[in-house]
Each structure stands twice: as structure tokens, then as C-alpha cells.
């Protein structure tokens, strides 16, 4: 069927179809009368629209409004089985995959712990295959997959940059190998950028066009959203703030080789145990524990830092208050540079290495930032706490897939 041209009835029908589908996604099941009211369409036109979408397999009848009989009480919803997408969150310790239906509901997931000597392609294929199997599907059922990694794949060379700590992901043929192994379109995105996507669509950044997301878990990073769009930079390295030189801290030269910088050393989660020991926090270790590879939501180092921050936030006095203040100063030191350059409307604080500090840490960080930066953005805590990187990968895959599936003009 040829594409509709501007101003034709076909295009207008497609626009109405898309508007109705977006309303069903936003509100859940709706009646024909309610859809007509929200779209401004007449009852006959709304009925024709729903019949068209039902025939196309995009909506399904889901019962009646309040149990009342009759066609006007029939409720309709987006057909969740009209399309499926996959998302993968890759860290040094594991590959976590999930599958979501067209409504965004996760229907299957699977985690593969890092195993030295196992090829990256095999890890990805195993994780995705396990998630697909858990969903009762086949890999061919997936319309699209988005893979989240630390760092970014350089658009000029196709090689992963800014993530020397990610084992096995630096082969010059990796993207070609993955494209051969996976039978669906695959996209790649920085993990922190995807946490920002999750907040923009589902969380604290909804309705905001200009914001910064500051992330602290395995590494310290930022996502920059300008005019409603992610800013990735020429090589995909925008937001790699862990490499920032910061005042009062030794310069780290050739930072990409040592995979660290002044800001990471000053305010990354690995700095917390040392800081706590210096301030006499009860039970603090004199040296940070080495970070073994492991599965689970967090590495042992991140989990230990989050537990320390949570204790401090629960009892913000004495050495615990000193710890929160010192940590807030370290975080604000690097964040001030971002705020001075970008002047964002809000800053979203994300990652267990920040959010575990709760409202006490957020208030202290906002106060410190107000003294170090010329503008004063509002600091808000991330609302997407359950695997935000994976949720962002699924949201990215869903956005592109819905554009394709909801286009009834073709």
C-alpha cells in the first residue's frame, strides 16, 4: 500500500489512529465514548477507528466499563502481543536481558554472570535467549533490541571507548559479530544515557527539556539532555565526567588508559570507605575492598557504599553527618562544572551511590552546589529505581518499535 500524502484522508486516519493508540498507552483501557471525547472524534468515527485498529491487531477488547453491557461500555486496550522488544544491561559483572511487550510490561528476563574466557557474543546470545524463553517467545518475535554498555561505541570506528574496564567488548569486529548473531535490528547506547531516558519518560524528568542526570554506581557519569534530546558528543563521550580534572585533587594523565580521573577518585563510590575511615565513622574500613566480579543488582563495592550512605542518611549526625557533608562537597565539585556550562533546569540524582543517601544527601548537595555554581538548578532524586538502565533500554526500543507498528498509513 503506498504511503499516504499530506492532507489525504489516509494520513488523517493514520494521525487519528496514532493519537488513539497513545491515549490507550497513557490511560489504559478506554471505551469508544471516552476515546471520542479525548480525541474530539465523533462516535461513528471513533467506532470506525477502533474497528480498524482491532482488525489490524493493534487493539483488543478487554471487558466492559463497570460491568455494564452494550457496545458503548466496551473497553479497548493496546494489544500487548502486537510486538515485543528486548533490552540488555551490560556491566563488568554480568549481562542482564529483559523482554517487554508493546505496552512496556516486562514479560521475561535472564541474567548471565561474567565468565572469563566466554565470548561476548555468546554471553549476549545466552542472556537474550534466556529472557526470550522466559517470556515464552522466540528470538524472531523481537522487533528490536537495545544494548546498554558503559562508555560508547565511536560512530567513526565502531569501537567501544571510555570503558576499558568492560572485558571482551573491545574487538574491532564486535558489532559485526553481534549483528550476525542476532536476527533483529540492534542498537547500542551508553548506560547512563539510558537511565536518563527512563527518567525522561517515566520518572523525575518528565516534562523537562533541559536536564542533567548524575549517575554514581560502578562509575561516575552524567547524561545531558538538551532541548529534549540526548547530547552524545562527536565520539559518544559527552557526559564521561568521571575523567574530569577537579580542583584540589591530583591530575590524572592519560585517563583513558587508567580508566579514571580526578572526579571519579574524588566522588566515586570507591572513595567512600576511605572518607568514612578518615572521619571516624563506626565500622568503616581503612581501605576500600577490592571489587570482585559478580552478578546481582550491584557489585559488592557499590552495595557496600550504598549501605554506608543509607546508615548515614538514617542517622545524619556526628561522623555520619560529616561523611554526608564531605561526600556532598565532592559530588558538587564536579557537578558545578556541568551546571556552569549547561545551565540545566533540573539535575536528576541517580545510581545507588547517590540515591542511598536520601534526602539528607540531596539537601547537602544542593546547598553546596548553590555556592559553587552561578545558576541554581533544582536537584531531584531519580524515581526509576528498579534497574533504570535496563528500563531505559526497553523504553528506547519501544519508542522506535511503536513508531513502526503504530504507523497505519503504510
C-alpha positions in Angstrom: 0.0 0.0 0.0 1.6 3.4 -1.0 2.3 5.8 1.8 -0.4 8.5 2.4 0.4 12.0 1.2 -0.1 15.1 3.3 -3.7 16.2 3.6 -5.2 13.0 2.3 -7.9 11.1 4.2 -5.4 8.2 4.7 -3.0 10.5 6.5 -5.7 11.9 8.7 -6.9 8.4 9.6 -3.3 7.4 10.5 -2.9 10.5 12.7 -6.2 9.7 14.5 -5.1 6.1 14.9 -1.8 7.1 16.4 -3.5 9.6 18.8 -5.9 6.9 20.0 -3.1 4.4 20.5 -1.1 6.9 22.5 -4.1 7.6 24.7 -4.6 3.9 25.3 -0.9 3.6 26.3 -1.2 6.6 28.7 -4.6 5.8 30.2 -5.1 2.1 29.9 -8.4 0.6 28.7 -10.9 3.2 27.4 -14.4 3.0 26.0 -15.3 4.2 22.5 -17.1 7.1 24.1 -14.1 8.1 26.1 -11.7 7.8 23.1 -14.0 10.0 21.1 -14.1 12.6 23.9 -10.3 12.7 24.3 -9.6 12.8 20.6 -12.5 15.1 19.6 -13.8 12.4 17.2 -17.5 11.7 16.7 -18.9 8.4 17.9 -19.2 6.9 14.4 -15.6 7.9 13.6 -14.3 6.6 16.9 -16.1 3.3 16.2 -14.6 3.1 12.7 -11.2 3.8 14.2 -11.4 1.1 16.8 -12.7 -1.4 14.3 -9.8 -0.6 12.0 -7.2 -1.0 14.8 -8.8 -4.2 16.1 -8.7 -5.7 12.6 -5.0 -4.7 12.4 -4.3 -6.5 15.6 -3.3 -3.3 17.4 -6.1 -3.1 20.0 -8.1 -5.7 21.8 -11.4 -5.7 23.6 -10.8 -6.1 27.4 -14.2 -6.2 29.0 -16.8 -3.6 29.8 -16.9 -0.4 31.8 -18.2 -1.2 35.3 -19.7 -4.5 34.0 -22.4 -2.7 32.1 -23.5 -4.4 28.8 -23.7 -2.7 25.5 -21.2 -1.5 22.8 -20.8 1.9 24.4 -19.4 0.3 27.6 -16.9 -2.0 25.8 -13.3 -1.2 26.8 -10.3 -1.4 24.4 -6.6 -1.5 25.1 -3.4 -1.7 23.1 -2.7 -5.3 22.2 0.4 -6.2 24.2 1.2 -9.0 21.8 1.4 -6.8 18.8 5.2 -6.5 19.2 8.0 -7.4 21.6 11.3 -5.7 22.2 14.5 -6.6 24.1 16.9 -4.7 26.3 20.3 -5.6 27.7 22.3 -4.0 30.5 26.0 -4.9 30.4 28.3 -4.4 33.3 31.7 -5.9 34.2 30.0 -8.5 36.4 27.1 -9.7 34.2 24.8 -9.3 31.2 21.1 -8.8 32.1 18.4 -9.1 29.5 14.7 -8.5 29.5 11.8 -8.7 27.1 8.9 -6.3 27.1 5.6 -6.4 25.2 4.2 -3.4 23.3 2.7 -1.8 26.4 6.1 -1.9 28.2 5.3 -4.7 30.5 8.4 -6.9 31.2 7.4 -10.5 30.3 10.7 -12.3 30.7 14.3 -11.7 32.0 17.5 -13.6 32.3 21.0 -12.8 33.8 24.3 -14.3 32.8 27.2 -13.7 35.2 30.6 -12.8 33.7 32.7 -15.8 32.9 36.3 -15.3 32.0 37.0 -16.8 28.6 33.4 -16.7 27.4 33.0 -14.7 24.2 30.9 -11.6 24.4 28.6 -12.8 21.5 27.9 -16.0 23.5 27.1 -14.0 26.7 24.7 -11.7 24.8 23.1 -14.6 23.0 22.6 -16.6 26.2 21.2 -13.7 28.1 18.8 -12.7 25.4 17.8 -16.3 24.7 17.1 -16.9 28.3 14.8 -13.8 28.5 13.0 -14.8 25.4 12.5 -18.3 26.7 11.2 -16.9 30.0 8.7 -14.9 28.0 7.5 -17.9 26.1 8.7 -16.4 22.8 11.3 -17.0 20.1 14.1 -14.5 19.2 12.4 -13.9 15.9 9.5 -12.4 17.8 11.6 -9.4 18.9 11.3 -6.3 16.7 14.3 -4.6 18.1 17.0 -4.9 20.8 18.8 -2.1 22.6 22.1 -2.9 24.4 23.4 -0.6 27.2 27.1 -0.5 27.9 29.4 1.8 29.9 31.2 4.2 27.6 30.1 4.5 24.0 30.8 3.0 20.5 32.6 5.5 18.5 30.5 6.3 15.4 33.6 6.8 13.3 35.4 3.5 14.2 32.7 1.3 15.7 34.9 0.5 18.7 33.9 0.9 22.3 35.5 3.9 24.1 35.7 5.1 27.7 35.1 1.6 29.1 38.4 -0.1 29.5 37.0 -2.0 32.5 34.5 -3.9 30.4 36.1 -7.2 29.5 35.8 -8.6 26.0 33.9 -5.6 24.4 36.8 -4.0 22.5 37.2 -6.2 19.5 37.1 -4.2 16.2 34.7 -6.8 14.7 32.3 -7.0 17.7 29.5 -5.0 16.2 29.6 -7.1 13.0 29.8 -10.3 15.1 26.7 -9.3 17.1 24.8 -8.3 14.0 25.5 -11.7 12.5 24.4 -13.5 15.8 21.2 -11.6 16.4 18.3 -11.7 13.8 16.8 -8.4 14.6 17.8 -4.7 14.5 20.2 -4.0 17.3 21.1 -0.5 18.7 23.7 0.5 21.3 23.6 3.2 23.8 25.5 4.4 26.8 24.1 3.1 30.1 23.8 6.4 31.9 22.1 7.9 28.8 19.5 5.2 29.1 19.0 5.9 32.8 18.2 9.4 31.7 15.8 8.1 29.0 14.0 6.1 31.8 13.7 9.3 33.9 12.6 11.4 31.0 9.7 9.0 30.0 8.7 7.5 33.3 10.3 9.4 36.2 11.6 12.7 37.7 12.5 14.3 34.3 9.0 14.0 32.7 8.1 17.4 31.1 11.6 18.8 31.3 13.5 19.6 28.1 16.9 20.5 29.6 18.4 18.4 32.4 21.5 16.6 33.6 21.4 13.2 35.2 24.3 12.5 37.5 24.9 8.8 38.0 27.1 7.0 40.5 27.5 3.3 40.7 30.3 1.3 39.0 31.5 4.6 37.6 30.6 8.3 37.9 28.9 9.6 34.8 26.4 12.1 33.5 23.7 12.2 30.8 23.0 15.5 29.1 19.5 16.2 27.7 19.3 19.4 25.7 16.1 20.5 24.0 14.5 17.2 24.9 17.3 15.2 23.1 20.3 13.3 24.4 23.6 15.1 23.6 26.2 12.4 22.9 29.1 14.4 21.5 31.2 13.7 18.5 32.6 10.4 19.7 29.8 9.5 22.0 31.8 10.6 25.0 29.6 13.5 26.3 28.9 13.0 29.9 32.0 10.9 30.8 32.5 13.2 33.8 34.5 10.7 35.8 37.5 11.8 33.8 37.1 15.5 34.8 40.1 17.1 36.5 38.9 18.7 39.7 40.5 21.3 41.9 42.3 20.1 45.0 42.9 16.6 43.5 45.9 15.4 41.7 45.8 15.4 37.9 45.4 12.0 36.3 47.2 12.0 32.9 46.3 9.5 30.1 43.0 9.0 31.9 41.6 6.6 29.3 44.4 4.2 30.0 43.9 4.1 33.7 40.1 4.5 33.2 39.8 7.1 35.9 40.1 10.8 36.5 40.1 13.3 39.3 36.3 13.4 39.8 36.0 9.6 39.8 38.7 9.4 42.5 37.2 12.3 44.5 33.5 11.3 44.5 33.1 7.8 43.0 31.8 5.0 45.3 35.3 3.7 45.9 36.2 6.9 47.7 33.5 6.4 50.4 35.2 3.8 52.6 38.4 5.9 52.8 36.5 9.0 53.5 34.4 7.3 56.2 37.6 5.9 57.9 39.2 9.4 57.9 36.1 10.8 59.6 35.9 8.1 62.2 32.6 6.6 61.0 31.9 3.4 63.1 32.8 0.2 61.3 34.4 2.0 58.3 37.3 0.1 56.7 40.6 1.8 56.4 41.0 0.7 52.8 38.3 0.0 50.2 37.7 -3.7 49.5 38.7 -4.9 46.0 35.8 -5.2 43.6 35.2 -8.8 42.5 33.2 -9.5 39.5 29.7 -10.7 40.4 26.1 -10.8 39.4 23.3 -9.2 41.3 21.9 -5.7 41.1 25.2 -4.1 42.4 28.8 -5.1 42.7 30.0 -5.6 46.3 31.7 -2.3 46.2 28.6 -0.4 45.2 26.4 -2.4 47.7 28.8 -1.5 50.5 28.9 2.2 49.6 25.1 2.3 49.4 24.7 0.6 52.8 27.2 3.2 54.3 25.2 6.1 52.8 21.9 4.6 54.0 23.2 4.4 57.5 24.5 8.0 57.4 21.1 9.2 56.0 19.2 7.3 58.7 21.4 9.0 61.5 22.6 12.3 60.0 24.6 13.4 63.0 28.2 13.2 64.3 30.6 11.4 62.0 27.7 10.3 59.8 26.8 13.9 59.1 30.4 14.8 58.5 30.5 11.9 55.9 27.5 13.2 54.1 28.8 16.8 54.1 32.2 15.7 52.7 30.7 13.5 50.1 28.3 16.2 49.0 31.2 18.6 48.6 33.0 16.1 46.4 29.9 15.5 44.3 29.2 19.2 44.0 32.8 19.9 42.9 32.4 18.1 39.6 28.7 18.9 39.1 29.4 22.6 39.4 31.3 22.5 36.1 28.4 20.8 34.3 25.9 23.3 35.7 28.1 26.3 34.8 28.4 25.2 31.2 24.9 23.8 30.6 22.6 25.7 32.9 20.1 22.9 33.2 16.6 23.2 34.6 17.0 20.3 36.9 19.6 17.8 37.9 18.4 14.2 38.5 20.5 12.3 41.0 20.6 8.6 40.1 22.5 5.4 40.9 22.8 3.7 44.3 26.0 5.6 45.1 23.9 8.8 45.4 20.2 7.8 46.0 21.1 5.7 49.0 22.0 9.0 50.8 18.3 10.0 50.6 17.0 13.5 51.3 19.9 14.4 53.7 22.5 14.0 51.0 20.3 15.7 48.3 19.8 18.7 50.5 23.5 19.0 51.4 24.5 18.6 47.7 22.0 21.2 46.6 23.4 23.6 49.2 27.0 23.0 48.2 26.2 23.4 44.5 24.4 26.7 45.2 27.8 28.1 46.5 29.9 26.7 43.6 27.8 27.3 40.5 26.3 30.5 39.2 22.9 29.0 38.4 20.8 27.1 40.8 19.0 24.1 39.2 16.6 22.1 41.3 18.1 18.8 42.4 15.7 15.9 42.3 16.1 12.2 43.2 15.6 9.7 40.5 12.2 8.0 40.5 13.1 4.9 38.4 14.9 2.8 41.0 14.3 -0.7 39.6 17.1 -1.4 37.1 16.9 2.1 35.4 19.5 1.3 32.7 17.6 -1.8 31.6 14.3 0.1 31.8 15.8 2.9 29.6 17.0 0.3 27.1 13.5 -1.1 26.8 11.9 2.4 26.5 14.3 3.2 23.7 13.4 0.0 21.9 9.7 0.6 22.5 9.8 4.1 21.1 11.2 3.1 17.8 9.0 0.0 17.6 5.8 1.8 18.3 6.7 4.3 15.6 6.8 1.4 13.1 3.9 -0.6 14.4 1.5 2.3 15.0 2.0 3.7 11.5 -1.2 2.6 9.9 -0.6 4.8 6.8 1.6 2.1 5.2 
